[in-house]
Amino acid sequence: MPARRFLRDLNPAAFWAGITAFLWYAFAGIPLHLAIATQLKLSPGETASWILIVWLTSAAASIGVSLFYRVPIPITWTIPGIIYLGALAGRFSYAEIVGANLLAAVLMVVLGALGIGKRIMTWLPLPIVMGMFAGSILEYGTRLVSATVDDVLVAGSCVLCYLAGRVLNDPRLPPMGLAAIGGGIAMFLRSSAVPLDIAWAPPVLAVPEMAFGFAAFAAITLPMIVLSMGLGNVQGLGFLQAQGYKVAVNPVSVLVGIVSTLNAIFGGHPAIVARTGVAILAAKEAGPAEGRYWGVVISATLTLLIAFAGTTIAALVGVLPRSYVFALGGLAILGALQDSLEKGFSGPLRFGALVAFIVAVTPFAVLGISSAFWSVLAGLAGSVLLEREELVKQWRS
């Protein structure tokens, strides 16, 4: 396709959605990654290799698949997965964790090639998936409110500028762009000199030692498959389908497995289709549907900075007020939250969607697996009990 065709799809709303997604990735990802690496007692070389590979492969895959299909498909690494790995510190060696992640990645490729990813999307009715999705991202909305109450100047400026953009309804003035600029001006007016301890070291990739065992397979490999294919991809791809995109589920599932394999070889953990990413980059606020993939291209290109300069980015991100990032993240998912609530509760299987929503919005973990996964099972159980005929119709259609 001629380059000018791609350029015609670029629009201000997609551009600012990409900037917002990048800020969210950087603020949420880098501190968490460094904390888990410390928890697992990794060496600086192991930590550097892990950061480089997961951010590099995610960015490259996101850009490639989004441009190929012209669909916003952000691929990142699983945050629940890395938190789960941190919880295993002391129970398994790093070599056992790497080996278990590699097994999980290879199985993800096989399952994707066999069409299991598409079958999962078929078995899970859209209303229940949307109920689960809404419950999973609701915390971003509540963080928006808390950030605004705690920091009226910065977060409040973001909210006021966003609302002004919605009222003006001018495509040249995207609400998220106004929110980012307004909050930035508020930060500047309140700012004081903050010393930055910035250091840069060349990126390195290293193949760590690997160990394989049944205990690690049961405790790490199986949960990672569930968190990636059964939770992450279902949320991300389900929301894309709800937006009217025709997603090539099996090829994307295989790609996620390949990315996960590359990650594991160099010490990383599995990839997913990002839940928060699609909520920011594939919602109505990201501009016309045919141009939203540009937000993924922009955010993924910027995340390459994280891959090659993770230490520097961590220092810069640490200067940004949490209220600013939480406000932008919360505003960016408002459209996705509204859409998922409408699709979950305006048609059939409303009880199953309600059960999924309530369970997903409740923070807990069973067997190390977060409530979002169990919410789908609970929603299906509710529909089987009280909406059996409607559920069968959904499966047949």
Secondary structure, DSSP 4 states (H G I P E B T S, - for coil): --HHHHHHH--HHHHHHHHHHHHHHHHHHHHHHHHHHHHTT--HHHHHHHHHHHHHHHHHHHHHHHHHHTS---EEE-HHHHHHHHHTBTTB-HHHHHHHHHHHHHHHHHHHHTTHHHHHHHHS-HHHHHHHHHHHHHHHHHHHHHHHHH-TTHHHHHHHHHHHHHHH--TTS-HHHHHHHHHHHHHHHH-----------------------HHHIIIIIHHHHIIIIIIIHHHHHHHHHHTT----HHHHHHHHHHHHHHHHHTT---EEE-HHHHHHHSSGGG-SGGGTHHHHHHHHHHHHHHHH-HHHHHHHHHHS-HHHHHHHHHHHTHHHHHHHHHHHHSSS-HHHHHHHHHHHHS--EETTEEHHHHHHHHHHHHHHHH-HHHHHHHHH-
